């Protein structure tokens, strides 16, 4: 797989009027609206969406640019849905008998199965939390202006550390 080597951005006009634009895939960057204003009147507009290209086995694949934060949130939401489903189908005491009381079942097999289901549930919850947190942290980091300077006094050295 090889990324397109041109340095110029490629885009596609995906609409003329912003009010008519419909999101088809929430994990993509949204288009940018350009408006032509004459005096105080809008005389035209267009929505432009960025594209990316990669080459896979000699074939060019062109696609709209994904939004990293939206992808992180999508992973979080899918993991949360999976956790809810696992709980509902395998761990909800209102729907499933969780008791290890029956003499006709192998206790070790039962414990192994339930332990595996609990691990699946915990794994999905942790994935959801981790990706939600990462999305929030990424958004916060991207929201810091490029010219922002942060200074921290280093007491032991009597200096100030500047972070750009």
DSSP file (Angstrom, degrees, kcal/mol; ACC not computed):
  #  RESIDUE AA STRUCTURE BP1 BP2  ACC     N-H-->O    O-->H-N    N-H-->O    O-->H-N    TCO  KAPPA ALPHA  PHI   PSI    X-CA   Y-CA   Z-CA
    1    1 A X              0   0    0      0, 0.0     2,-0.4     0, 0.0    55,-0.2   0.000 360.0 360.0 360.0 133.8    0.0    0.0    0.0
    2    2 A X  E     -A   55   0A   0     53,-2.4    53,-3.8     0, 0.0     2,-0.2  -0.998 360.0-128.3-135.5 133.9    1.4    3.4   -1.0
    3    3 A X  E     -A   54   0A   0     -2,-0.4    51,-0.2    51,-0.2    49,-0.0  -0.525  42.0 -90.4 -79.3 148.1    0.0    6.8   -0.3
    4    4 A X        -     0   0    0     49,-2.2    -1,-0.1    -2,-0.2    49,-0.1  -0.325  34.6-147.8 -55.8 134.9   -0.4    9.3   -3.1
    5    5 A X        +     0   0    0     -3,-0.1    -1,-0.1     2,-0.0     2,-0.1   0.582  60.7 108.4 -90.9 -10.6    2.8   11.2   -3.4
    6    6 A X        -     0   0    0      1,-0.1    -2,-0.0     2,-0.1     0, 0.0  -0.392  59.2-148.9 -66.8 143.8    1.4   14.6   -4.6
    7    7 A X        +     0   0    0      2,-0.1     2,-0.2    -2,-0.1    -1,-0.1   0.610  68.7  94.2 -90.0 -13.0    1.5   17.3   -2.0
    8    8 A X  S    S-     0   0    0      1,-0.1     2,-0.1     0, 0.0    -2,-0.1  -0.566  78.9-116.9 -83.1 144.6   -1.5   19.1   -3.3
    9    9 A X        -     0   0    0     -2,-0.2     2,-0.4    43,-0.0    43,-0.1  -0.467  22.2-147.4 -74.4 147.8   -4.9   18.4   -1.7
   10   10 A X  E     +B   51   0A   0     41,-0.6    41,-3.1    -2,-0.1     2,-0.3  -0.955  22.5 172.1-116.1 142.0   -7.6   16.9   -3.8
   11   11 A X  E     -B   50   0A   0     -2,-0.4     2,-0.4    39,-0.3    39,-0.2  -0.892  21.3-142.3-141.4 167.3  -11.2   17.7   -3.2
   12   12 A X  E     -B   49   0A   0     37,-2.1    37,-2.7    -2,-0.3     2,-0.6  -1.000  23.0-121.1-136.0 136.6  -14.6   17.1   -4.7
   13   13 A X  E     +B   48   0A   0     -2,-0.4    35,-0.2    35,-0.2     3,-0.1  -0.687  33.7 175.3 -74.8 118.9  -17.6   19.5   -4.9
   14   14 A X  E     -     0   0A   0     33,-2.6     2,-0.3    -2,-0.6    34,-0.2   0.396  58.3  -5.2-109.3   0.4  -20.3   17.5   -3.1
   15   15 A X  E     -B   47   0A   0     32,-0.9    32,-2.8     1,-0.1    -1,-0.2  -0.969  45.6-138.6-179.5 167.9  -23.1   20.0   -3.1
   16   16 A X  S    S+     0   0    0     -2,-0.3     2,-0.5     1,-0.3    -1,-0.1   0.758  90.0  41.7-108.1 -40.9  -24.2   23.5   -3.9
   17   17 A X    >   -     0   0    0      1,-0.1     3,-1.6    29,-0.1     4,-0.4  -0.946  68.2-144.7-117.4 126.9  -26.4   24.5   -0.9
   18   18 A X  G >  S+     0   0    0     -2,-0.5     3,-1.4     1,-0.3    -1,-0.1   0.841  98.4  61.4 -57.9 -35.4  -25.4   23.6    2.7
   19   19 A X  G 3  S+     0   0    0      1,-0.3    -1,-0.3     3,-0.0     0, 0.0   0.706 103.2  51.6 -67.4 -17.8  -29.0   23.1    3.7
   20   20 A X  G <  S+     0   0    0     -3,-1.6     2,-0.3     2,-0.0    -1,-0.3   0.493  84.1 110.1 -95.4  -4.4  -29.3   20.3    1.2
   21   21 A X    <   -     0   0    0     -3,-1.4     2,-0.4    -4,-0.4    -6,-0.1  -0.543  49.4-166.2 -74.8 134.0  -26.2   18.4    2.3
   22   22 A X        -     0   0    0     -2,-0.3     2,-0.5     0, 0.0    -2,-0.0  -0.980  23.5-120.7-121.4 132.7  -26.9   15.1    4.1
   23   23 A X        +     0   0    0     -2,-0.4     3,-0.2     1,-0.2     7,-0.0  -0.583  30.9 175.9 -71.4 121.2  -24.3   13.2    6.1
   24   24 A X  S    S+     0   0    0     -2,-0.5     2,-0.3     1,-0.3    -1,-0.2   0.729  74.8  23.0 -97.6 -26.5  -23.9    9.8    4.5
   25   25 A X    >   -     0   0    0      1,-0.1     3,-1.6     3,-0.0    -1,-0.3  -0.896  64.5-159.8-142.8 107.9  -21.1    8.5    6.7
   26   26 A X  T 3  S+     0   0    0     -2,-0.3     4,-0.1     1,-0.3    -1,-0.1   0.606  86.9  68.4 -68.4 -10.2  -20.6   10.1   10.1
   27   27 A X  T 3  S+     0   0    0     43,-0.1    40,-3.1     2,-0.1    -1,-0.3   0.395  86.5  88.5 -88.0   4.2  -16.9    8.9   10.3
   28   28 A X  B <  S-E   66   0B   0     -3,-1.6    38,-0.3    38,-0.3     2,-0.1  -0.674  88.7 -97.7-101.1 155.1  -15.8   11.3    7.6
   29   29 A X        -     0   0    0     36,-3.0     2,-0.1    -2,-0.3    -1,-0.1  -0.455  47.2-115.4 -61.7 141.6  -14.6   14.8    7.7
   30   30 A X        -     0   0    0      1,-0.1    20,-0.2    -2,-0.1    -1,-0.1  -0.443  33.3-100.1 -77.0 154.7  -17.4   17.2    6.9
   31   31 A X        -     0   0    0     18,-0.1     2,-0.4    -2,-0.1    18,-0.3  -0.310  31.1-120.8 -71.0 160.3  -17.3   19.3    3.7
   32   32 A X  E     -C   48   0A   0     16,-3.1    16,-3.1    -2,-0.0     2,-0.5  -0.853  21.6-136.6-101.2 138.0  -16.3   22.9    3.8
   33   33 A X  E     -C   47   0A   0     -2,-0.4     2,-0.5    14,-0.2    14,-0.2  -0.841  14.8-166.1 -99.2 127.4  -18.7   25.5    2.5
   34   34 A X  E     -C   46   0A   0     12,-2.9    12,-2.0    -2,-0.5     2,-0.4  -0.950   9.6-168.2-109.7 130.0  -17.5   28.3    0.3
   35   35 A X  E     -C   45   0A   0     -2,-0.5     2,-0.6    10,-0.2    10,-0.3  -0.936  16.6-144.1-121.3 142.1  -19.8   31.2   -0.3
   36   36 A X  E     -C   44   0A   0      8,-3.2     7,-3.0    -2,-0.4     8,-1.1  -0.924  21.9-170.0-102.8 122.4  -19.6   34.1   -2.7
   37   37 A X  E     -C   42   0A   0     -2,-0.6     2,-0.5     5,-0.2     5,-0.2  -0.950  10.9-172.0-116.9 128.1  -21.0   37.3   -1.2
   38   38 A X  E >  S-C   41   0A   0      3,-3.0     3,-2.0    -2,-0.5     2,-0.5  -0.972  72.0 -38.3-119.0 115.9  -21.6   40.4   -3.2
   39   39 A X  T 3  S-     0   0    0     -2,-0.5    -2,-0.0     1,-0.3     0, 0.0  -0.615 125.2 -31.4  68.6-121.1  -22.5   43.4   -1.0
   40   40 A X  T 3  S+     0   0    0     -2,-0.5     2,-0.4     2,-0.1    -1,-0.3   0.192 120.9  95.7-110.2  13.3  -24.7   41.8    1.7
   41   41 A X  E <  S- C   0  38A   0     -3,-2.0    -3,-3.0     2,-0.0     2,-0.5  -0.889  70.1-133.1-114.9 133.5  -26.1   39.1   -0.6
   42   42 A X  E     + C   0  37A   0     -2,-0.4    -5,-0.2    -5,-0.2     3,-0.1  -0.704  25.4 175.9 -78.3 125.7  -25.0   35.5   -1.0
   43   43 A X  E     -     0   0A   0     -7,-3.0     2,-0.3    -2,-0.5    -6,-0.2   0.470  61.1  -6.7-110.8  -5.1  -24.9   34.9   -4.8
   44   44 A X  E     - C   0  36A   0     -8,-1.1    -8,-3.2     2,-0.0    -1,-0.3  -0.940  54.7-174.2-178.9 158.4  -23.5   31.3   -4.7
   45   45 A X  E     - C   0  35A   0     -2,-0.3     2,-0.3   -10,-0.3   -10,-0.2  -0.982   2.4-169.1-156.1 162.9  -22.0   28.6   -2.6
   46   46 A X  E     - C   0  34A   0    -12,-2.0   -12,-2.9    -2,-0.3     2,-0.5  -0.979  19.3-133.8-154.6 149.8  -20.5   25.1   -2.9
   47   47 A X  E     -BC  15  33A   0    -32,-2.8   -33,-2.6    -2,-0.3   -32,-0.9  -0.921  22.6-166.8-106.7 126.2  -19.5   22.3   -0.5
   48   48 A X  E     -BC  13  32A   0    -16,-3.1   -16,-3.1    -2,-0.5     2,-0.4  -0.957   2.0-165.4-119.5 127.5  -16.1   20.9   -1.0
   49   49 A X  E     -B   12   0A   0    -37,-2.7   -37,-2.1    -2,-0.5   -18,-0.1  -0.942  22.4-120.2-116.0 132.0  -15.0   17.6    0.7
   50   50 A X  E     -B   11   0A   0     -2,-0.4    15,-1.8   -20,-0.2     2,-0.3  -0.350  26.5-157.2 -69.8 147.0  -11.4   16.5    0.9
   51   51 A X  E     -BD  10  64A   0    -41,-3.1   -41,-0.6    13,-0.3     2,-0.3  -0.852   4.9-157.6-119.3 156.7  -10.3   13.2   -0.7
   52   52 A X  E     - D   0  63A   0     11,-3.0    11,-2.5    -2,-0.3     2,-0.4  -0.944   7.0-157.1-128.4 155.7   -7.3   10.9   -0.1
   53   53 A X  E     + D   0  62A   0     -2,-0.3   -49,-2.2     9,-0.2     2,-0.3  -0.996  11.8 174.8-134.6 139.9   -5.8    8.4   -2.4
   54   54 A X  E     -AD   3  61A   0      7,-2.2     7,-3.4    -2,-0.4     2,-0.6  -0.946  26.6-128.8-133.6 159.9   -3.7    5.3   -1.8
   55   55 A X  E     -AD   2  60A   0    -53,-3.8   -53,-2.4    -2,-0.3     2,-0.6  -0.953  21.4-172.7-112.5 122.9   -2.4    2.7   -4.2
   56   56 A X  E >  S- D   0  59A   0      3,-3.1     3,-2.2    -2,-0.6    -2,-0.0  -0.963  74.5 -23.6-116.9 116.0   -3.1   -0.9   -3.3
   57   57 A X  T 3  S-     0   0    0     -2,-0.6    -1,-0.2     1,-0.3     3,-0.1   0.885 128.7 -48.6  50.0  44.4   -1.4   -3.5   -5.5
   58   58 A X  T 3  S+     0   0    0      1,-0.2     2,-0.5    -3,-0.1    -1,-0.3   0.414 117.0 112.5  81.3  -1.9   -1.1   -1.0   -8.3
   59   59 A X  E <   -D   56   0A   0     -3,-2.2    -3,-3.1     2,-0.0     2,-0.4  -0.897  65.1-128.9-109.1 132.7   -4.7    0.1   -8.1
   60   60 A X  E     -D   55   0A   0     -2,-0.5     2,-0.5    -5,-0.2    -5,-0.2  -0.637  18.9-164.6 -81.8 128.8   -5.6    3.6   -7.0
   61   61 A X  E     -D   54   0A   0     -7,-3.4    -7,-2.2    -2,-0.4     2,-0.4  -0.970   4.4-168.7-113.7 121.5   -8.3    3.9   -4.2
   62   62 A X  E     +D   53   0A   0     -2,-0.5     2,-0.3    -9,-0.2    -9,-0.2  -0.919  16.5 158.8-110.4 135.4   -9.8    7.3   -3.8
   63   63 A X  E     -D   52   0A   0    -11,-2.5   -11,-3.0    -2,-0.4     2,-0.1  -0.985  45.2 -90.6-152.2 156.5  -12.0    8.0   -0.7
   64   64 A X  E     -D   51   0A   0     -2,-0.3   -13,-0.3   -13,-0.2     2,-0.2  -0.428  58.4 -93.7 -67.3 146.1  -13.3   10.9    1.4
   65   65 A X        -     0   0    0    -15,-1.8   -36,-3.0    -2,-0.1    -1,-0.1  -0.436  40.9-129.2 -67.4 124.2  -10.9   11.8    4.3
   66   66 A X  B     -E   28   0B   0    -38,-0.3     2,-0.7    -2,-0.2   -38,-0.3  -0.354  13.0-125.4 -69.5 154.1  -11.9   10.0    7.5
   67   67 A X     >  -     0   0    0    -40,-3.1     4,-2.2     1,-0.1     5,-0.2  -0.913  14.6-153.1-101.2 114.9  -12.3   12.1   10.7
   68   68 A X  H  > S+     0   0    0     -2,-0.7     4,-2.2     1,-0.2    -1,-0.1   0.868  93.7  50.0 -59.4 -39.7  -10.0   10.5   13.4
   69   69 A X  H  > S+     0   0    0      1,-0.2     4,-2.4     2,-0.2    -1,-0.2   0.915 110.5  50.0 -66.2 -41.9  -12.1   11.7   16.3
   70   70 A X  H  > S+     0   0    0      1,-0.2     4,-2.2     2,-0.2    -2,-0.2   0.867 109.7  51.7 -64.6 -35.6  -15.3   10.3   14.7
   71   71 A X  H  X S+     0   0    0     -4,-2.2     4,-2.3   -44,-0.2    -1,-0.2   0.919 109.4  49.7 -66.8 -42.6  -13.6    7.0   14.1
   72   72 A X  H  X S+     0   0    0     -4,-2.2     4,-2.1     1,-0.2    -2,-0.2   0.918 112.6  47.2 -61.1 -43.1  -12.5    6.8   17.8
   73   73 A X  H  X S+     0   0    0     -4,-2.4     4,-2.8     2,-0.2    -1,-0.2   0.862 109.4  54.4 -66.5 -35.3  -16.1    7.6   18.9
   74   74 A X  H  X S+     0   0    0     -4,-2.2     4,-2.6     2,-0.2     5,-0.2   0.922 108.5  48.0 -64.1 -43.7  -17.4    5.0   16.5
   75   75 A X  H  X S+     0   0    0     -4,-2.3     4,-2.3     2,-0.2    -2,-0.2   0.924 112.5  50.0 -61.1 -43.9  -15.1    2.3   18.0
   76   76 A X  H  X S+     0   0    0     -4,-2.1     4,-2.3     1,-0.2    -2,-0.2   0.932 112.1  46.8 -59.9 -47.2  -16.3    3.4   21.5
   77   77 A X  H  X S+     0   0    0     -4,-2.8     4,-2.4     1,-0.2    -2,-0.2   0.892 112.1  49.7 -64.7 -40.5  -20.0    3.2   20.5
   78   78 A X  H  X S+     0   0    0     -4,-2.6     4,-2.2     2,-0.2    -1,-0.2   0.898 112.1  48.4 -65.3 -39.5  -19.6   -0.2   18.9
   79   79 A X  H  X S+     0   0    0     -4,-2.3     4,-2.5    -5,-0.2    -2,-0.2   0.888 110.8  50.6 -67.9 -38.5  -17.8   -1.5   21.9
   80   80 A X  H  X S+     0   0    0     -4,-2.3     4,-2.6     2,-0.2    -2,-0.2   0.919 110.7  49.1 -64.1 -42.9  -20.5   -0.1   24.3
   81   81 A X  H  X S+     0   0    0     -4,-2.4     4,-2.3     1,-0.2    -2,-0.2   0.899 111.2  50.2 -62.1 -40.1  -23.2   -1.8   22.2
   82   82 A X  H  X S+     0   0    0     -4,-2.2     4,-2.7     2,-0.2    -2,-0.2   0.907 110.5  49.7 -64.6 -41.5  -21.3   -5.1   22.3
   83   83 A X  H  X S+     0   0    0     -4,-2.5     4,-2.7     2,-0.2    -2,-0.2   0.928 111.0  48.9 -62.8 -44.7  -21.0   -4.8   26.1
   84   84 A X  H  X S+     0   0    0     -4,-2.6     4,-2.7     1,-0.2    -1,-0.2   0.905 112.7  48.4 -61.2 -41.5  -24.7   -4.1   26.4
   85   85 A X  H  X S+     0   0    0     -4,-2.3     4,-2.7     2,-0.2     5,-0.3   0.916 111.0  49.9 -65.3 -43.9  -25.5   -7.1   24.2
   86   86 A X  H  X>S+     0   0    0     -4,-2.7     4,-2.4     2,-0.2     5,-0.6   0.923 113.7  46.1 -61.0 -44.3  -23.1   -9.4   26.1
   87   87 A X  I  X>S+     0   0    0     -4,-2.7     5,-1.9     3,-0.2     4,-1.9   0.948 114.3  47.5 -62.8 -47.9  -24.7   -8.3   29.4
   88   88 A X  I  <5S+     0   0    0     -4,-2.7    -2,-0.2    -5,-0.2    -1,-0.2   0.903 121.4  34.7 -61.5 -43.4  -28.2   -8.6   28.1
   89   89 A X  I  <5S+     0   0    0     -4,-2.7    -1,-0.2    -5,-0.2    -2,-0.2   0.772 135.4  16.0 -84.8 -26.6  -27.7  -12.1   26.6
   90   90 A X  I  <5S+     0   0    0     -4,-2.4    -3,-0.2    -5,-0.3    -2,-0.2   0.615 129.3  30.1-125.9 -16.5  -25.3  -13.7   29.0
   91   91 A X  I  <<S+     0   0    0     -4,-1.9     2,-0.6    -5,-0.6    -3,-0.2   0.518  76.5 112.3-128.4  -7.3  -25.0  -11.8   32.3
   92   92 A X    >>< -     0   0    0     -5,-1.9     4,-2.8    -6,-0.2     3,-1.9  -0.592  52.7-154.3 -74.3 114.2  -28.4  -10.2   33.1
   93   93 A X  T 34 S+     0   0    0     -2,-0.6    -1,-0.2     1,-0.3     5,-0.1   0.680  92.6  63.9 -65.7 -15.1  -29.8  -12.0   36.1
   94   94 A X  T 34 S+     0   0    0      1,-0.1    -1,-0.3     3,-0.1     3,-0.1   0.714 119.9  22.1 -75.8 -20.3  -33.3  -11.1   35.0
   95   95 A X  T <4 S+     0   0    0     -3,-1.9     2,-0.4     1,-0.2    -2,-0.2   0.658 121.7  50.1-117.4 -25.6  -32.9  -13.2   31.8
   96   96 A X  S  < S-     0   0    0     -4,-2.8     2,-0.8    -8,-0.0    -1,-0.2  -0.937  75.7-123.0-125.6 138.9  -30.1  -15.7   32.6
   97   97 A X        +     0   0    0     -2,-0.4    -4,-0.1     1,-0.2    -3,-0.1  -0.713  31.0 174.6 -79.3 113.0  -29.6  -18.2   35.4
   98   98 A X        +     0   0    0     -2,-0.8    -1,-0.2    -5,-0.1     2,-0.1   0.476  38.7 115.6 -96.5  -4.7  -26.2  -17.2   36.8
   99   99 A X        -     0   0    0      1,-0.1     2,-0.9     2,-0.0     3,-0.4  -0.417  58.3-148.0 -75.3 140.3  -26.4  -19.6   39.8
  100  100 A X        +     0   0    0      1,-0.2    -1,-0.1    -2,-0.1    -2,-0.0  -0.620  65.8 108.5-101.1  69.5  -23.9  -22.5   40.0
  101  101 A X        +     0   0    0     -2,-0.9    -1,-0.2     6,-0.0     2,-0.1   0.677  37.2 106.0-118.5 -27.4  -26.4  -24.8   41.8
  102  102 A X    >   -     0   0    0     -3,-0.4     3,-0.8     1,-0.2     5,-0.0  -0.345  53.6-153.7 -67.3 133.7  -27.4  -27.5   39.4
  103  103 A X  T 3  S+     0   0    0      1,-0.2    -1,-0.2    -2,-0.1     4,-0.1   0.659  89.3  66.8 -77.5 -16.8  -25.9  -30.9   40.1
  104  104 A X  T 3  S+     0   0    0      2,-0.1     2,-0.4     0, 0.0    -1,-0.2   0.409  88.8  77.7 -89.4   3.9  -26.2  -32.0   36.5
  105  105 A X  S <  S-     0   0    0     -3,-0.8     2,-0.6     4,-0.0     3,-0.1  -0.858  86.6-111.9-112.7 150.8  -23.7  -29.4   35.1
  106  106 A X     >  -     0   0    0     -2,-0.4     4,-2.5     1,-0.2     5,-0.2  -0.690  25.2-152.0 -77.2 117.3  -19.9  -29.6   35.2
  107  107 A X  H  > S+     0   0    0     -2,-0.6     4,-2.7     1,-0.2     5,-0.2   0.867  92.4  50.9 -63.2 -38.7  -18.9  -26.8   37.6
  108  108 A X  H  > S+     0   0    0      2,-0.2     4,-2.6     1,-0.2    -1,-0.2   0.925 112.1  47.0 -66.4 -43.8  -15.5  -26.2   36.0
  109  109 A X  H  > S+     0   0    0      2,-0.2     4,-2.5     1,-0.2    -2,-0.2   0.917 113.3  49.6 -62.4 -42.7  -17.1  -25.9   32.5
  110  110 A X  H  X S+     0   0    0     -4,-2.5     4,-2.8     1,-0.2     5,-0.2   0.939 113.0  46.1 -61.3 -47.5  -19.8  -23.6   33.8
  111  111 A X  H  X S+     0   0    0     -4,-2.7     4,-2.6     1,-0.2     5,-0.2   0.888 112.2  51.1 -64.3 -39.6  -17.2  -21.4   35.6
  112  112 A X  H  X S+     0   0    0     -4,-2.6     4,-2.1    -5,-0.2    -1,-0.2   0.928 112.8  46.0 -62.3 -44.4  -15.0  -21.3   32.5
  113  113 A X  H  X S+     0   0    0     -4,-2.5     4,-2.1     2,-0.2    -2,-0.2   0.951 116.1  43.8 -64.2 -49.8  -17.9  -20.3   30.3
  114  114 A X  H  X S+     0   0    0     -4,-2.8     4,-2.5     1,-0.2    -2,-0.2   0.887 112.8  53.0 -64.6 -38.4  -19.2  -17.6   32.7
  115  115 A X  H  X S+     0   0    0     -4,-2.6     4,-2.4    -5,-0.2    -1,-0.2   0.898 108.8  49.9 -62.8 -40.3  -15.6  -16.3   33.3
  116  116 A X  H  X S+     0   0    0     -4,-2.1     4,-2.4    -5,-0.2    -1,-0.2   0.899 110.7  49.6 -64.1 -41.1  -15.1  -16.0   29.6
  117  117 A X  H  X S+     0   0    0     -4,-2.1     4,-2.2     2,-0.2    -2,-0.2   0.891 110.5  49.8 -65.3 -39.9  -18.4  -14.0   29.2
  118  118 A X  H  X S+     0   0    0     -4,-2.5     4,-2.9     2,-0.2     5,-0.2   0.918 110.7  50.3 -64.1 -42.7  -17.4  -11.7   32.1
  119  119 A X  H  X S+     0   0    0     -4,-2.4     4,-2.8     2,-0.2    -2,-0.2   0.908 109.1  51.3 -61.9 -41.8  -14.0  -11.1   30.4
  120  120 A X  H  X S+     0   0    0     -4,-2.4     4,-2.1     2,-0.2    -1,-0.2   0.914 111.9  47.8 -60.0 -42.4  -15.8  -10.3   27.1
  121  121 A X  H  X S+     0   0    0     -4,-2.2     4,-2.4     2,-0.2    -2,-0.2   0.945 113.9  45.4 -63.5 -49.9  -18.0   -7.8   28.9
  122  122 A X  H  X S+     0   0    0     -4,-2.9     4,-3.0     1,-0.2     5,-0.2   0.911 111.7  53.2 -61.4 -43.0  -15.1   -6.2   30.7
  123  123 A X  H  X S+     0   0    0     -4,-2.8     4,-2.4    -5,-0.2    -1,-0.2   0.918 110.7  46.4 -58.6 -45.0  -13.0   -6.1   27.5
  124  124 A X  H  X S+     0   0    0     -4,-2.1     4,-2.4    -5,-0.2    -1,-0.2   0.908 113.6  48.4 -66.3 -42.0  -15.8   -4.3   25.6
  125  125 A X  H  X S+     0   0    0     -4,-2.4     4,-2.6     2,-0.2     5,-0.2   0.935 113.0  47.6 -63.2 -46.2  -16.4   -1.8   28.5
  126  126 A X  H  X S+     0   0    0     -4,-3.0     4,-2.7     1,-0.2     5,-0.2   0.894 111.8  50.2 -64.0 -39.3  -12.7   -1.0   28.7
  127  127 A X  H  X S+     0   0    0     -4,-2.4     4,-2.5    -5,-0.2     5,-0.3   0.925 111.2  49.4 -63.1 -43.9  -12.4   -0.6   25.0
  128  128 A X  H  X S+     0   0    0     -4,-2.4     4,-2.0     2,-0.2    -2,-0.2   0.934 114.4  44.0 -60.6 -47.6  -15.4    1.7   25.0
  129  129 A X  H  X S+     0   0    0     -4,-2.6     4,-2.6     2,-0.2     5,-0.2   0.924 113.9  50.4 -64.5 -45.0  -14.0    3.9   27.8
  130  130 A X  H  X S+     0   0    0     -4,-2.7     4,-2.5     1,-0.2    -2,-0.2   0.922 113.8  43.3 -61.5 -46.1  -10.5    4.0   26.3
  131  131 A X  H  X S+     0   0    0     -4,-2.5     4,-2.1     2,-0.2    -1,-0.2   0.839 113.1  51.9 -73.4 -31.2  -11.6    5.0   22.9
  132  132 A X  H  X S+     0   0    0     -4,-2.0     4,-2.2    -5,-0.3    -2,-0.2   0.930 112.7  46.0 -65.7 -44.7  -14.1    7.6   24.2
  133  133 A X  H  X S+     0   0    0     -4,-2.6     4,-2.8     1,-0.2    -2,-0.2   0.915 112.1  50.9 -62.5 -43.7  -11.3    9.1   26.4
  134  134 A X  H  X S+     0   0    0     -4,-2.5     4,-2.6     1,-0.2    -1,-0.2   0.880 109.1  51.4 -63.5 -38.1   -8.9    9.1   23.4
  135  135 A X  H  X S+     0   0    0     -4,-2.1     4,-2.5     2,-0.2    -1,-0.2   0.926 112.1  46.3 -63.1 -44.3  -11.4   10.8   21.3
  136  136 A X  H  X S+     0   0    0     -4,-2.2     4,-2.5     2,-0.2    -2,-0.2   0.918 113.8  48.0 -64.3 -44.1  -11.9   13.5   23.9
  137  137 A X  H  X S+     0   0    0     -4,-2.8     4,-2.6     2,-0.2    -2,-0.2   0.903 112.0  49.8 -64.0 -41.5   -8.1   13.9   24.4
  138  138 A X  H  X S+     0   0    0     -4,-2.6     4,-2.4     2,-0.2    -2,-0.2   0.924 111.0  49.4 -63.2 -44.6   -7.6   14.1   20.6
  139  139 A X  H  X S+     0   0    0     -4,-2.5     4,-1.2     2,-0.2    -2,-0.2   0.925 111.8  48.7 -59.7 -45.1  -10.3   16.8   20.3
  140  140 A X  H  < S+     0   0    0     -4,-2.5     4,-0.5     1,-0.2     3,-0.4   0.922 111.8  48.9 -61.9 -44.6   -8.8   18.8   23.2
  141  141 A X  H >< S+     0   0    0     -4,-2.6     3,-1.0     1,-0.2    -1,-0.2   0.892 111.0  49.6 -63.7 -39.7   -5.3   18.6   21.7
  142  142 A X  H 3< S+     0   0    0     -4,-2.4    -1,-0.2     1,-0.2    -2,-0.2   0.717 104.0  61.8 -71.5 -19.5   -6.6   19.7   18.2
  143  143 A X  T 3< S+     0   0    0     -4,-1.2     2,-0.4    -3,-0.4    -1,-0.2   0.580  78.5 101.9 -83.1 -10.0   -8.4   22.6   19.9
  144  144 A X  S <  S-     0   0    0     -3,-1.0    -3,-0.0    -4,-0.5    -4,-0.0  -0.629  82.8-114.9 -76.0 125.0   -5.1   24.2   21.2
  145  145 A X    >   -     0   0    0     -2,-0.4     3,-1.7     1,-0.1    -1,-0.1  -0.267  18.5-122.9 -59.8 146.3   -4.1   27.1   18.9
  146  146 A X  T 3  S+     0   0    0      1,-0.3    -1,-0.1    -4,-0.1    -2,-0.1   0.796 111.0  50.8 -62.4 -29.3   -0.9   26.5   17.0
  147  147 A X  T 3  S+     0   0    0      2,-0.1    -1,-0.3     0, 0.0     2,-0.2   0.336  82.1 123.0 -92.1   8.5    0.7   29.7   18.4
  148  148 A X    <   -     0   0    0     -3,-1.7     2,-0.4    16,-0.1    -4,-0.0  -0.513  44.3-162.7 -73.5 134.5   -0.2   28.8   22.1
  149  149 A X        -     0   0    0     -2,-0.2     2,-0.5     2,-0.0    15,-0.2  -0.977   2.9-164.3-121.1 131.0    2.8   28.6   24.4
  150  150 A X  E     -F  163   0C   0     13,-2.7    13,-3.5    -2,-0.4     2,-0.4  -0.959   6.1-163.2-117.1 128.6    2.7   26.8   27.7
  151  151 A X  E     -F  162   0C   0     -2,-0.5     2,-0.4    11,-0.2    11,-0.2  -0.925   6.7-172.4-117.3 138.5    5.4   27.4   30.4
  152  152 A X  E     -F  161   0C   0      9,-2.6     9,-3.7    -2,-0.4     2,-0.4  -0.995  22.8-130.7-127.9 127.5    6.2   25.3   33.4
  153  153 A X  E     -F  160   0C   0     -2,-0.4     2,-0.9     7,-0.3     7,-0.3  -0.643  12.8-148.9 -76.9 128.2    8.6   26.4   36.1
  154  154 A X  E >>> -F  159   0C   0      5,-3.3     4,-1.7    -2,-0.4     5,-1.4  -0.850  12.0-168.6 -97.4  99.8   11.1   23.7   36.9
  155  155 A X  T 345S+     0   0    0     -2,-0.9    -1,-0.2     1,-0.3     3,-0.0   0.860  80.5  55.8 -61.4 -40.0   11.8   24.3   40.6
  156  156 A X  T 345S+     0   0    0      1,-0.2    -1,-0.3    -3,-0.1    -2,-0.0   0.797 119.7  31.3 -67.2 -26.5   14.8   22.0   41.0
  157  157 A X  T <45S-     0   0    0     -3,-0.8    -1,-0.2     2,-0.2    -2,-0.2   0.551 100.6-126.7-106.3 -11.1   16.6   23.7   38.1
  158  158 A X  T  <5S+     0   0    0     -4,-1.7     2,-0.2     1,-0.3    -3,-0.2   0.790  72.2 114.7  68.2  27.3   15.3   27.3   38.5
  159  159 A X  E   < -F  154   0C   0     -5,-1.4    -5,-3.3    -7,-0.0     2,-0.5  -0.653  64.9-122.0-120.4 176.7   14.3   27.3   34.9
  160  160 A X  E     -F  153   0C   0     -7,-0.3     2,-0.5    -2,-0.2    -7,-0.3  -0.990  18.0-145.0-123.9 124.8   11.1   27.5   32.9
  161  161 A X  E     -F  152   0C   0     -9,-3.7    -9,-2.6    -2,-0.5     2,-0.5  -0.786  14.2-153.4 -90.6 125.0   10.2   24.7   30.4
  162  162 A X  E     -F  151   0C   0     -2,-0.5     2,-0.5   -11,-0.2   -11,-0.2  -0.865   8.0-167.0-102.7 128.1    8.4   26.1   27.3
  163  163 A X  E      F  150   0C   0    -13,-3.5   -13,-2.7    -2,-0.5    -2,-0.0  -0.964 360.0 360.0-116.4 125.2    6.0   23.7   25.5
  164  164 A X              0   0    0     -2,-0.5   -16,-0.1   -15,-0.2    -1,-0.1   0.373 360.0 360.0-107.5 360.0    4.8   24.7   22.1
